[in-house]
Amino acid sequence: MADFELNDFIPENESRAVELAEGPRSARDLEAVYDIPVQVSAVLGKANMQVNQLLKLGRGAVVELDRKVGEAIDIYVNNRLVARGEVVVVEDRLGVTMTEIIKTERG
């Protein structure tokens, strides 16, 4: 099970306060936060380049990423890495299936 807090998923500019009591939570207890929007990003890979290289890119240019074919992609919620997954096709769109939840240490 992941070690997340609700505040991890609330946007920084969101002014809503979420107050949690100790003890187990049910789905009904969390209804107050169901409509809070979060940003989910799936990152296929990253690349570093100099500005002059970037300016030379044109239509059809290929940028080599730091991932290999078949390697898991990173899934972020509000810019926090929360999972890894795989790209899937859902009808005519791309999607992501989570294969691993990332546990974070709280200090």
Secondary structure, DSSP 8 states (H G I E B T S, - for coil): -----GGGGS-TT--------SS---TGGGGGGTT----EEEE-------HHHHHH--TT-----S--TT--EEEEETTEEEEEEEEEEETTEEEEEEEEE------
